[in-house]
């Protein structure tokens, strides 16, 4: 018979697995929260003026002066159109150019 009790090794191994699993779960939840909060688009409809028609889509200017690509459109340059605008694109552009 062995004088060493091997039961504590199994318990310690099981606790380590739960701790590692918990850390991975917390990391996954934090990553999901980051992606939902900062990366997901926040779109709304805004009336914009088309300033250029290109192969990549129509480039429009919002009333607060941001140029955005609104995709394909069937209008002439200088016309106004309602388009879906991503609010976060404007926020990122303002952060990159703080002088405006």
Buried (B, 14 or more C-beta within 10 A) or exposed (E): EEEEEEEEEEEEEEEEEEEEEEEEEEEEEEEEEEEEEEEEEEEEEBEBBBEEBEEEBBBBBBEEEBEBEBEEBEBEEEBEBEBEBBEBBBEEBBEEEEEE
